[in-house]
Amino acid sequence: MKPIIAITAGDTNGIGYEVIIKALLNGYMFEVMRPVIYGNAAVAKQHIHTLGEEYRNINWNMIDTPEQAKDGRLNMITCYTDNLPVELGKNTEESNKAAKASLDRACRDLKEGKVQALVTAPINKEALGGGHTEFLTEYFKLEIEDLKFGSLMMLCSGNLRVALVCNHVALADIPAQITEERILAKLTILNNSLKRDFAIEKPRIAVLALNPHAGDAGLLGKEEQEIIVPAIEKAKTQGIWAFGPYAADGFFGSGHYDHFDAVLAMYHDQGLIPFKTLDMSGVNYTAGLSIVRTSPDHGTGYDIAGKNIADESSMRNAIYMALDVLRTRAEYDELRANPLPFIERPESEGKPRREFIDFKTTKYDENK
């Protein structure tokens, strides 16, 4: 059976419906999955009117549960009323409530195992009182990898992966959250995700500094010497290949990121500004959760909503990445299921039969 992928419509006044429709109808999506959009067909129709002629005759397959989803169709579950006002380019209370209703229903189906992965279209953070990452971490908190520090926000594009120690945190509050314990926890989640979700057997992780010039030996800040370096050293004792801390400007400017499987940045803009400068079609991935969740790496796009100029590449990449992670996780878990037990042999039983033999000094005995 093709996996069922839940796709939330996001902000009804943004570009969510536009990038979803464009992504699904241009490509080979239906050959590898069954999409279920959580939104409203009447609201979607208003967005379709702003698109080209090739999108005007969409025939929705309206369903009540994901199990009813059909191959090769745009399946939709209704999450809010037909008369929801659509005010393109505006943040409204109605659009926030609709976005929350869509996400709530999709998360419920995901927790119950009715869908296999979640792809979220952009929302205004007022809808959730924060971002998707924080909401999902709280929603699935009993199943996350690290109960204290939660999940990990990671932006991905090809071999470039940038994860964050602090997600949506005011700059003034960041230094207080840069602790050895938090950095070590994020490194652990990142290392495990690179292995299980991205099939990287021995990941190399670069850790960025907090201060300019990596603190200049304490002249510009002591966080590197007192917090970040000890966290990296402790990570190494746990088998994590972590390196740094590196000054962020030179690290990205010189292309040094090409030598690593992932980068751990200290805060949001430190990691996301260079990432989005390099690629605006990347994917936002939430690591450390029991479920698979991806999202395009852009926002609601209020300034271009309804103009038929939104690029669907990031949404398409988010859907494909959700499918890739599902497959990689399944392979990883299968290979490690029911491993043979390791039995240490007592010295009294002698050495194992497979031992090194020096044929220059040992006489060959065909009976052995």
KEDRENZA-39417 format. One record per residue (C-alpha): residue in three letters; x, z, y. Coordinates in steps of 0.1 Angstrom, whole numbers, plus 2048, in hexadecimal, padded with zeros to 3 digits. Last residue first. Layout:
<atoms>
@residuo->Ala	c1->X	c3->Z	c2->Y
...
</atoms>
This chain:
<atoms>
@residuo->Lys	c1->9B2	c3->882	c2->6E3
@residuo->Asn	c1->9B9	c3->873	c2->6C1
@residuo->Glu	c1->9CC	c3->856	c2->6D0
@residuo->Asp	c1->9E8	c3->86D	c2->6DC
@residuo->Tyr	c1->9FD	c3->85E	c2->6F7
@residuo->Lys	c1->A1C	c3->873	c2->700
@residuo->Thr	c1->A1B	c3->881	c2->722
@residuo->Thr	c1->A38	c3->87E	c2->73B
@residuo->Lys	c1->A33	c3->85B	c2->74A
@residuo->Phe	c1->A0E	c3->85B	c2->740
@residuo->Asp	c1->A06	c3->877	c2->759
@residuo->Ile	c1->9E3	c3->880	c2->74F
@residuo->Phe	c1->9CA	c3->88C	c2->768
@residuo->Glu	c1->9AD	c3->89E	c2->759
@residuo->Arg	c1->98B	c3->893	c2->74C
@residuo->Arg	c1->987	c3->8AA	c2->72E
@residuo->Pro	c1->97E	c3->8C7	c2->745
@residuo->Lys	c1->996	c3->8E5	c2->743
@residuo->Gly	c1->991	c3->902	c2->72B
@residuo->Glu	c1->971	c3->914	c2->721
@residuo->Ser	c1->980	c3->936	c2->72C
@residuo->Glu	c1->984	c3->928	c2->74F
@residuo->Pro	c1->95E	c3->927	c2->753
@residuo->Arg	c1->94E	c3->906	c2->75A
@residuo->Glu	c1->93A	c3->903	c2->77A
@residuo->Ile	c1->918	c3->8F3	c2->774
@residuo->Phe	c1->90B	c3->8DC	c2->78F
@residuo->Pro	c1->8E6	c3->8D6	c2->78B
@residuo->Leu	c1->8DA	c3->8B2	c2->789
@residuo->Pro	c1->8C6	c3->8A9	c2->7A8
@residuo->Asn	c1->8A0	c3->8AA	c2->7A7
@residuo->Ala	c1->89A	c3->896	c2->7C7
@residuo->Arg	c1->8B8	c3->88B	c2->7DB
@residuo->Leu	c1->8B5	c3->866	c2->7D7
@residuo->Glu	c1->88F	c3->867	c2->7DC
@residuo->Asp	c1->892	c3->87B	c2->7FC
@residuo->Tyr	c1->8AB	c3->862	c2->80B
@residuo->Glu	c1->897	c3->844	c2->800
@residuo->Ala	c1->876	c3->852	c2->80E
@residuo->Arg	c1->887	c3->85C	c2->82F
@residuo->Thr	c1->895	c3->839	c2->833
@residuo->Arg	c1->874	c3->829	c2->82D
@residuo->Leu	c1->861	c3->83F	c2->845
@residuo->Val	c1->87D	c3->83C	c2->85E
@residuo->Asp	c1->87C	c3->816	c2->85D
@residuo->Leu	c1->856	c3->815	c2->861
@residuo->Ala	c1->857	c3->82C	c2->880
@residuo->Met	c1->874	c3->815	c2->88D
@residuo->Tyr	c1->85E	c3->7F6	c2->88A
@residuo->Ile	c1->842	c3->807	c2->89E
@residuo->Ala	c1->85A	c3->813	c2->8B9
@residuo->Asn	c1->86B	c3->7F1	c2->8BB
@residuo->Arg	c1->849	c3->7E1	c2->8C1
@residuo->Met	c1->841	c3->7FA	c2->8DC
@residuo->Ser	c1->863	c3->7F5	c2->8ED
@residuo->Ser	c1->85F	c3->7CF	c2->8EC
@residuo->Glu	c1->83C	c3->7CF	c2->8FC
@residuo->Asp	c1->848	c3->7C5	c2->91E
@residuo->Ala	c1->82D	c3->7CC	c2->939
@residuo->Ile	c1->826	c3->7AD	c2->94F
@residuo->Asn	c1->801	c3->7A9	c2->949
@residuo->Lys	c1->7F8	c3->7B7	c2->96C
@residuo->Gly	c1->7DF	c3->7D1	c2->960
@residuo->Ala	c1->7F8	c3->7EE	c2->962
@residuo->Ile	c1->818	c3->7E4	c2->974
@residuo->Asp	c1->81C	c3->802	c2->98C
@residuo->Tyr	c1->80B	c3->81A	c2->974
@residuo->Gly	c1->826	c3->813	c2->95A
@residuo->Thr	c1->81C	c3->830	c2->943
@residuo->Gly	c1->840	c3->839	c2->93A
@residuo->His	c1->85C	c3->828	c2->927
@residuo->Asp	c1->86F	c3->830	c2->907
@residuo->Pro	c1->855	c3->822	c2->8F0
@residuo->Ser	c1->84A	c3->83D	c2->8D7
@residuo->Thr	c1->853	c3->849	c2->8B5
@residuo->Arg	c1->846	c3->865	c2->89E
@residuo->Val	c1->84D	c3->86B	c2->879
@residuo->Ile	c1->840	c3->88C	c2->86B
@residuo->Ser	c1->853	c3->8AA	c2->85E
@residuo->Leu	c1->863	c3->8AE	c2->880
@residuo->Gly	c1->888	c3->8B1	c2->888
@residuo->Ala	c1->88B	c3->891	c2->89B
@residuo->Thr	c1->873	c3->883	c2->8B5
@residuo->Tyr	c1->87B	c3->85F	c2->8BC
@residuo->Asn	c1->878	c3->84D	c2->8DE
@residuo->Val	c1->880	c3->828	c2->8D8
@residuo->Gly	c1->894	c3->80F	c2->8EC
@residuo->Ser	c1->888	c3->7F1	c2->8FF
@residuo->Met	c1->898	c3->7FB	c2->920
@residuo->Asp	c1->8BB	c3->7F7	c2->914
@residuo->Leu	c1->8DE	c3->7FE	c2->923
@residuo->Thr	c1->8D0	c3->80D	c2->944
@residuo->Lys	c1->8B6	c3->81F	c2->92F
@residuo->Phe	c1->8D1	c3->830	c2->91B
@residuo->Pro	c1->8E7	c3->838	c2->939
@residuo->Ile	c1->8CA	c3->849	c2->94C
@residuo->Leu	c1->8BC	c3->859	c2->92C
@residuo->Gly	c1->8D9	c3->86F	c2->922
@residuo->Gln	c1->8E3	c3->881	c2->942
@residuo->Asp	c1->8BF	c3->87D	c2->94E
@residuo->His	c1->8B0	c3->893	c2->933
@residuo->Tyr	c1->8CA	c3->8AE	c2->92E
@residuo->Met	c1->8E8	c3->8B9	c2->91A
@residuo->Ala	c1->8EE	c3->897	c2->909
@residuo->Leu	c1->8F4	c3->895	c2->8E3
@residuo->Val	c1->901	c3->872	c2->8DA
@residuo->Ala	c1->8FB	c3->860	c2->8B9
@residuo->Asp	c1->90D	c3->84B	c2->89F
@residuo->Phe	c1->92D	c3->84A	c2->8B2
@residuo->His	c1->949	c3->832	c2->8BB
@residuo->Asp	c1->932	c3->81B	c2->8D0
@residuo->Tyr	c1->92C	c3->839	c2->8E7
@residuo->His	c1->94F	c3->833	c2->8F6
@residuo->Gly	c1->941	c3->816	c2->90A
@residuo->Ser	c1->958	c3->81E	c2->927
@residuo->Gly	c1->93C	c3->825	c2->93F
@residuo->Phe	c1->929	c3->839	c2->925
@residuo->Phe	c1->944	c3->853	c2->91F
@residuo->Gly	c1->952	c3->850	c2->941
@residuo->Asp	c1->932	c3->85C	c2->952
@residuo->Ala	c1->928	c3->876	c2->938
@residuo->Ala	c1->949	c3->88A	c2->937
@residuo->Tyr	c1->94F	c3->890	c2->912
@residuo->Pro	c1->94C	c3->8B1	c2->900
@residuo->Gly	c1->956	c3->8A6	c2->8E6
@residuo->Phe	c1->952	c3->89F	c2->8C2
@residuo->Ala	c1->939	c3->8A9	c2->8A7
@residuo->Trp	c1->93D	c3->8A0	c2->882
@residuo->Ile	c1->926	c3->8BA	c2->873
@residuo->Gly	c1->933	c3->8CB	c2->853
@residuo->Gln	c1->928	c3->8EF	c2->85C
@residuo->Thr	c1->94B	c3->8F8	c2->869
@residuo->Lys	c1->949	c3->8DA	c2->880
@residuo->Ala	c1->929	c3->8E7	c2->88F
@residuo->Lys	c1->93B	c3->908	c2->898
@residuo->Glu	c1->956	c3->8F4	c2->8AA
@residuo->Ile	c1->93C	c3->8E0	c2->8BD
@residuo->Ala	c1->929	c3->8FF	c2->8C8
@residuo->Pro	c1->94A	c3->910	c2->8D3
@residuo->Val	c1->952	c3->8F1	c2->8E8
@residuo->Ile	c1->930	c3->8F1	c2->8F9
@residuo->Ile	c1->92D	c3->915	c2->902
@residuo->Glu	c1->94B	c3->926	c2->912
@residuo->Gln	c1->963	c3->909	c2->919
@residuo->Glu	c1->948	c3->8EE	c2->921
@residuo->Glu	c1->931	c3->907	c2->933
@residuo->Lys	c1->94E	c3->912	c2->94A
@residuo->Gly	c1->947	c3->8FD	c2->969
@residuo->Leu	c1->958	c3->8E6	c2->981
@residuo->Leu	c1->97B	c3->8F6	c2->981
@residuo->Gly	c1->976	c3->902	c2->95D
@residuo->Ala	c1->98F	c3->8E9	c2->94D
@residuo->Asp	c1->981	c3->8CC	c2->961
@residuo->Gly	c1->95D	c3->8D5	c2->957
@residuo->Ala	c1->958	c3->8B7	c2->940
@residuo->His	c1->961	c3->8A0	c2->95E
@residuo->Pro	c1->93F	c3->8A8	c2->96D
@residuo->Asn	c1->92D	c3->8C5	c2->95C
@residuo->Leu	c1->916	c3->8C7	c2->93E
@residuo->Ala	c1->92E	c3->8B6	c2->925
@residuo->Leu	c1->922	c3->89C	c2->90C
@residuo->Val	c1->923	c3->8A0	c2->8E6
@residuo->Ala	c1->92C	c3->882	c2->8D1
@residuo->Ile	c1->91F	c3->882	c2->8AD
@residuo->Arg	c1->92E	c3->871	c2->890
@residuo->Pro	c1->916	c3->86F	c2->872
@residuo->Lys	c1->922	c3->871	c2->84E
@residuo->Glu	c1->907	c3->861	c2->838
@residuo->Ile	c1->8F5	c3->84D	c2->852
@residuo->Ala	c1->8D3	c3->844	c2->842
@residuo->Phe	c1->8C0	c3->844	c2->863
@residuo->Asp	c1->8A4	c3->85D	c2->85C
@residuo->Arg	c1->8B5	c3->874	c2->842
@residuo->Lys	c1->8D9	c3->873	c2->84D
@residuo->Leu	c1->8D4	c3->86E	c2->873
@residuo->Ser	c1->8B8	c3->887	c2->872
@residuo->Asn	c1->8CE	c3->8A2	c2->862
@residuo->Asn	c1->8E9	c3->89E	c2->87B
@residuo->Leu	c1->8D1	c3->89E	c2->898
@residuo->Ile	c1->8BF	c3->8BE	c2->88C
@residuo->Thr	c1->8E1	c3->8CF	c2->887
@residuo->Leu	c1->8EE	c3->8C4	c2->8A9
@residuo->Lys	c1->8CE	c3->8D0	c2->8BA
@residuo->Ala	c1->8D3	c3->8F3	c2->8A9
@residuo->Leu	c1->8F7	c3->8F4	c2->8B3
@residuo->Ile	c1->8EF	c3->8EC	c2->8D7
@residuo->Arg	c1->8D4	c3->906	c2->8D8
@residuo->Glu	c1->8EA	c3->922	c2->8C9
@residuo->Glu	c1->907	c3->91A	c2->8E0
@residuo->Thr	c1->8F0	c3->91C	c2->8FF
@residuo->Ile	c1->8E7	c3->902	c2->919
@residuo->Gln	c1->8C4	c3->90E	c2->921
@residuo->Ala	c1->8CF	c3->923	c2->93F
@residuo->Pro	c1->8E2	c3->906	c2->94D
@residuo->Ile	c1->8C3	c3->8EF	c2->94C
@residuo->Asp	c1->8AB	c3->903	c2->962
@residuo->Ala	c1->8B5	c3->8F5	c2->983
@residuo->Leu	c1->8B3	c3->8D2	c2->975
@residuo->Ala	c1->88F	c3->8D6	c2->96B
@residuo->Val	c1->889	c3->8D2	c2->946
@residuo->His	c1->879	c3->8B6	c2->933
@residuo->Asn	c1->890	c3->8B3	c2->915
@residuo->Cys	c1->8AE	c3->8CA	c2->913
@residuo->Val	c1->8C8	c3->8C6	c2->8F7
@residuo->Leu	c1->8C1	c3->8A1	c2->8F7
@residuo->Ala	c1->8C7	c3->884	c2->8DF
@residuo->Val	c1->8D6	c3->862	c2->8E6
@residuo->Arg	c1->8D7	c3->848	c2->8CA
@residuo->Leu	c1->8E9	c3->826	c2->8CE
@residuo->Asn	c1->8ED	c3->813	c2->8AD
@residuo->Gly	c1->8CE	c3->7FE	c2->8B4
@residuo->Ser	c1->8BB	c3->80E	c2->8D0
@residuo->Cys	c1->8B0	c3->832	c2->8CC
@residuo->Leu	c1->8A6	c3->84E	c2->8E3
@residuo->Met	c1->8A5	c3->871	c2->8D3
@residuo->Met	c1->891	c3->890	c2->8DB
@residuo->Leu	c1->898	c3->8AC	c2->8C2
@residuo->Ser	c1->87F	c3->8C4	c2->8B3
@residuo->Gly	c1->87A	c3->8E9	c2->8B4
@residuo->Phe	c1->894	c3->901	c2->8C2
@residuo->Lys	c1->888	c3->921	c2->8B0
@residuo->Leu	c1->876	c3->914	c2->892
@residuo->Asp	c1->891	c3->8FA	c2->889
@residuo->Glu	c1->886	c3->8E0	c2->86F
@residuo->Ile	c1->862	c3->8DD	c2->879
@residuo->Glu	c1->845	c3->8E3	c2->862
@residuo->Leu	c1->834	c3->901	c2->872
@residuo->Lys	c1->839	c3->8F3	c2->894
@residuo->Phe	c1->826	c3->8D3	c2->88E
@residuo->Tyr	c1->80F	c3->8D5	c2->8AC
@residuo->Glu	c1->82A	c3->8E8	c2->8C1
@residuo->Thr	c1->844	c3->8CE	c2->8BB
@residuo->Leu	c1->82B	c3->8B2	c2->8C0
@residuo->Phe	c1->822	c3->8BF	c2->8E2
@residuo->Glu	c1->846	c3->8C4	c2->8ED
@residuo->Thr	c1->850	c3->8A1	c2->8E2
@residuo->His	c1->831	c3->891	c2->8F1
@residuo->Gly	c1->839	c3->89E	c2->914
@residuo->Gly	c1->82C	c3->8BB	c2->928
@residuo->Gly	c1->80B	c3->8CA	c2->933
@residuo->Leu	c1->7FB	c3->8B3	c2->91A
@residuo->Ala	c1->7E8	c3->89B	c2->931
@residuo->Glu	c1->7FD	c3->8A4	c2->94F
@residuo->Lys	c1->81A	c3->893	c2->93E
@residuo->Asn	c1->80B	c3->871	c2->945
@residuo->Ile	c1->809	c3->85E	c2->924
@residuo->Pro	c1->81D	c3->843	c2->914
@residuo->Ala	c1->813	c3->833	c2->8F2
@residuo->Thr	c1->819	c3->848	c2->8D4
@residuo->Val	c1->824	c3->83C	c2->8B2
@residuo->Leu	c1->81B	c3->853	c2->895
@residuo->Ala	c1->824	c3->850	c2->870
@residuo->Gln	c1->815	c3->850	c2->84D
@residuo->Val	c1->7F0	c3->853	c2->854
@residuo->Lys	c1->7D5	c3->866	c2->841
@residuo->Gly	c1->7EF	c3->882	c2->838
@residuo->Glu	c1->7DA	c3->89E	c2->846
@residuo->Lys	c1->7F4	c3->8A5	c2->861
@residuo->Leu	c1->7F4	c3->881	c2->86B
@residuo->Asp	c1->7CE	c3->880	c2->86D
@residuo->Arg	c1->7CE	c3->89E	c2->884
@residuo->Cys	c1->7EA	c3->890	c2->899
@residuo->Ala	c1->7D7	c3->870	c2->89E
@residuo->Arg	c1->7B7	c3->883	c2->8A9
@residuo->Asp	c1->7CA	c3->899	c2->8C2
@residuo->Leu	c1->7DE	c3->87C	c2->8D0
@residuo->Ser	c1->7BF	c3->867	c2->8D8
@residuo->Ala	c1->7AD	c3->885	c2->8E7
@residuo->Lys	c1->7CC	c3->88D	c2->8FD
@residuo->Ala	c1->7CD	c3->86A	c2->90A
@residuo->Ala	c1->7A8	c3->86A	c2->912
@residuo->Lys	c1->7AB	c3->88C	c2->924
@residuo->Asn	c1->7C8	c3->87E	c2->939
@residuo->Ser	c1->7B5	c3->85E	c2->941
@residuo->Glu	c1->796	c3->872	c2->94C
@residuo->Glu	c1->7AB	c3->88A	c2->963
@residuo->Thr	c1->7BA	c3->86C	c2->974
@residuo->Asn	c1->7DC	c3->85D	c2->979
@residuo->Lys	c1->7D8	c3->83B	c2->989
@residuo->Gly	c1->7E7	c3->819	c2->982
@residuo->Leu	c1->7C8	c3->80A	c2->972
@residuo->Glu	c1->7A8	c3->81E	c2->979
@residuo->Val	c1->795	c3->81B	c2->958
@residuo->Pro	c1->776	c3->831	c2->958
@residuo->Leu	c1->76C	c3->83E	c2->935
@residuo->Asn	c1->74A	c3->82E	c2->92E
@residuo->Asp	c1->753	c3->825	c2->90A
@residuo->Thr	c1->758	c3->84A	c2->900
@residuo->Tyr	c1->777	c3->859	c2->8F1
@residuo->Cys	c1->78B	c3->85A	c2->8D0
@residuo->Thr	c1->77E	c3->83A	c2->8BE
@residuo->Ile	c1->793	c3->831	c2->8A0
@residuo->Met	c1->7A0	c3->80D	c2->8A1
@residuo->Asn	c1->7AD	c3->7F5	c2->887
@residuo->Leu	c1->7BD	c3->7D5	c2->894
@residuo->Arg	c1->7BB	c3->7C1	c2->874
@residuo->Gly	c1->7D4	c3->7B1	c2->85C
@residuo->Asp	c1->7CF	c3->7CB	c2->840
@residuo->Lys	c1->7B1	c3->7E1	c2->844
@residuo->Ala	c1->7AE	c3->805	c2->84F
@residuo->Gln	c1->792	c3->819	c2->83F
@residuo->Glu	c1->7AA	c3->834	c2->833
@residuo->Pro	c1->7B2	c3->83A	c2->858
@residuo->Thr	c1->790	c3->84A	c2->85E
@residuo->Asp	c1->772	c3->83F	c2->873
@residuo->Ile	c1->779	c3->81A	c2->876
@residuo->Met	c1->773	c3->7FE	c2->88F
@residuo->Asn	c1->785	c3->7DE	c2->885
@residuo->Trp	c1->78B	c3->7CE	c2->8A7
@residuo->Asn	c1->787	c3->7A9	c2->8AD
@residuo->Ile	c1->79E	c3->79D	c2->8C8
@residuo->Asn	c1->791	c3->77D	c2->8D9
@residuo->Arg	c1->7A1	c3->781	c2->8FB
@residuo->Tyr	c1->7C5	c3->786	c2->8F1
@residuo->Glu	c1->7D1	c3->762	c2->8F1
@residuo->Glu	c1->7C0	c3->75D	c2->913
@residuo->Gly	c1->7D9	c3->772	c2->925
@residuo->Leu	c1->7D6	c3->797	c2->92D
@residuo->Thr	c1->7C2	c3->7A9	c2->949
@residuo->His	c1->7A2	c3->7A5	c2->935
@residuo->Ile	c1->7B3	c3->7B6	c2->918
@residuo->His	c1->7B6	c3->7D6	c2->92C
@residuo->Gln	c1->790	c3->7D8	c2->931
@residuo->Lys	c1->78B	c3->7D1	c2->90C
@residuo->Ala	c1->7A2	c3->7EE	c2->902
@residuo->Val	c1->78A	c3->805	c2->914
@residuo->Ala	c1->76D	c3->7F7	c2->900
@residuo->Ala	c1->781	c3->7F9	c2->8E0
@residuo->Asn	c1->78A	c3->81E	c2->8E4
@residuo->Gly	c1->7A9	c3->831	c2->8DB
@residuo->Tyr	c1->7BC	c3->83A	c2->8BC
@residuo->Ile	c1->7CB	c3->819	c2->8AF
@residuo->Val	c1->7D0	c3->816	c2->889
@residuo->Pro	c1->7EA	c3->7FE	c2->87E
@residuo->Arg	c1->7EE	c3->7F3	c2->859
@residuo->Met	c1->812	c3->7EC	c2->851
@residuo->Val	c1->82C	c3->7D2	c2->847
@residuo->Glu	c1->81C	c3->7B0	c2->849
@residuo->Phe	c1->805	c3->7BB	c2->865
@residuo->Met	c1->822	c3->7C0	c2->87C
@residuo->Tyr	c1->831	c3->79D	c2->879
@residuo->Gly	c1->834	c3->793	c2->89D
@residuo->Asn	c1->81E	c3->790	c2->8BC
@residuo->Leu	c1->7FC	c3->79F	c2->8B6
@residuo->Leu	c1->808	c3->7C3	c2->8B1
@residuo->Ala	c1->820	c3->7C5	c2->8CD
@residuo->Lys	c1->80A	c3->7B4	c2->8E7
@residuo->Ile	c1->7EC	c3->7CA	c2->8DE
@residuo->Ile	c1->801	c3->7EA	c2->8DF
@residuo->Val	c1->813	c3->7E0	c2->8FF
@residuo->Glu	c1->7F2	c3->7D9	c2->912
@residuo->Tyr	c1->7E0	c3->7F7	c2->904
@residuo->Gly	c1->7FB	c3->80F	c2->910
@residuo->Ile	c1->801	c3->7FF	c2->932
@residuo->Gly	c1->7F1	c3->81B	c2->947
@residuo->Asn	c1->7CE	c3->825	c2->951
@residuo->Thr	c1->7C3	c3->82E	c2->92E
@residuo->Asp	c1->7E2	c3->844	c2->92A
@residuo->Gly	c1->7ED	c3->844	c2->905
@residuo->Ala	c1->7DC	c3->82C	c2->8EC
@residuo->Thr	c1->7E9	c3->840	c2->8CE
@residuo->Ile	c1->7F7	c3->82C	c2->8B1
@residuo->Ala	c1->7F2	c3->83A	c2->88E
@residuo->Ile	c1->806	c3->826	c2->873
@residuo->Ile	c1->7F7	c3->821	c2->851
@residuo->Pro	c1->812	c3->818	c2->838
@residuo->Lys	c1->80C	c3->7F8	c2->823
@residuo->Met	c1->800	c3->800	c2->800
</atoms>
